[in-house]
Amino acid sequence: MHHESVLLSEVLALLSPKPGERVCDVTLGLGGHAAALIACAEPGGTLIGLDADEKNLEEAKKRLQSSKVSVELHHANFRDIVSVLQAPVDVLFADLGVSSPHFDDPERGFSFRNDGPLDLRFDQTSGMSAAEWIAVSDEGVIAQALNDWGELRGAGRIANAIVRRQPKTTKALQECVEEALGWRGKAAMAQVFQAVRIAVNDEMQALQSLLAAGPRLLRPGGRFGVISYHSLEDRLVKQAFRALVTVQKDPHTGQDIETAMYRLLTKKAVVPGEEEIERNPRARSAKLRVIIKTM
C-alpha cells in the first residue's frame, strides 16, 4: 500500500516534536505522518495514535513497530479524543483527508471510478453503510446533505433520483446523478460522493468535537495542527483557531483585557507547492493550520 503523506516537511517544521514529547496523531492512517513525527520525539517520546479504520491500524502497527518510542494505538474516532487521552500532549495532529487505500479499494465504495458496494464508512465495524443510510433517509434529508456537504446545485433532483432508485453500488449512485443532471452529472460526481461520505460518517460533527476538545488537551507550549481538504472543513478549523486567539479589548483604552492562551503559528493556511502537487495530485486542495498553547 502506498500513501504519500501530505505537507510532511511543513508539518514537521510547524509541529516541531522534540525528544521525550508526547505526540498524538488522531488520524493515524498508514502511519506516514506519525512515523516522521515520532522520529523527532526519540528518545523517550510517546505516540498515541487513533484511527477509525481497523485495517489502517494494522498497517500502521507494522510500520511503527521498530520505533524507539512508546506506542499506543486505539481503534477510535477522533470525536472520542477526550476519553482516549489520559494526559495532555505536546503535539496533536489531524489529517482530515481520505487515505489512498480507501479511494483505491473498490470494496470500500469511496470512489466513483470503480464499481463496488456503496459503503463509504471509515469504520466498517459500526454505523450504517451509505446504502443503508439512503434506505432510511427521506428525500429532504438526502437533499439537505447534498446541499450542505456537497454545495451542489440540483441537490433536490439528485435526491429524488436516489430515493427512487435506491442505489446499492457506486455505479448505481453514479447513474442516479447522471439521470438527474444529464451531461453535467460527471462534473458533480466527486461532490455527491463527498456529501454522502460526510453524512454517513458524521464528519462535521466529529471535527467540531475535535476542535472543541483538542486545544484543552495540550500542555503549555503544545502545538495542534490540522490539514483540511475542502472549504467546509477549512472554514471550521479557521473559525475555531481564530476564536482561540481572539481576546477582548477594553473599549476605552484599547488594551487587552486578558492574554490569549493560544497563538496562531500559521497566519494563513499553508498549502502544497507545485512540486508536491505534481508528485501527489491528491494534495492539491490541502490546507494546514497550526496553533500553539502559550500558557
Secondary structure, 3 states (H helix, E strand, C coil): CCCCCCCHHHHHHHHCCCCCCEEEECCCCCCHHHHHHHHHCCCCCEEEEEECCHHHHHHHHHHHCCCCCEEEEEECCHHHHHHHCCCCEEEEEEECCCCHHHHHCHHHCCCCCCCCECCCCCCCCCCCCHHHHHHHCCHHHHHHHHHHHHCCCCHHHHHHHHHHHCCCEHHHHHHHHHHHHHHHHHHHHHHHHHHHHHHHHCHHHHHHHHHHHHHHHEEEEEEEEEEECCHHHHHHHHHHHHHHHCCCECCCCCCECCCCCEEECCCCCECCCHHHHHHCHHHCCCEEEEEEECC
